[in-house]
Amino acid sequence: MSQQRFPKPPGQSALRKGRVSIPGRAYVITTVTKDRRPLFTDFILARVLISNLRGLHKTGAVDSLAFVVMPDHLHWLFTLGETLDLAEVVRRLKGSSARALQRLGVSSVWQPGYYDHGIRDDEDLRAAARYLVANPLRAGLVESLGDYPLWDAVWLDSSLDS
């Protein structure tokens, strides 16, 4: 009896296929923790990740528009700056956050690869941000987005920004 060969599922190289990096373009990236461990149910660990997101914004590598930190993954909407390409932004985020989390005793933070979606000119950034930050609602983590502390969007008015 002959053995059937099944194709391997696409790996991280398939995620890179067709990837472009255009300064000034908006992207949504999603990256997942290793083995989908729910590391970010720990508020302190999640805040370390958020600090690293904001650090890339402060350097001008990105203009961060919205993010949500879920227990085992991150969704981040940003406009790519002029200094780094998309892959380098994600590499720096994952590297710096992993090093910071290792100092807190967490090892093997991120799964290799990430998913990215370049926002087309005809797509509404605010709609993309609303969809992104509503992930905790759809996941059943909270009944009201105001009850979930691990998200932000530049379109918040000052009465919600605390």
Buried (B, 14 or more C-beta within 10 A) or exposed (E): EEEEEEEEEEEEEEBEEEEEBEEEBBBBBBBBBBEEBEBBEBEEBBBBBBEBBEBBBEEEBBBBBBBBBBBBBBBBBBBBBEEBBBEEBBEBBBEBBBEBBEEEEBEEBBBEBBEBEBBEEEEEBEEBBBBBBBBBBEEEBEEEBEEBBBBBBBEBEEEEEE
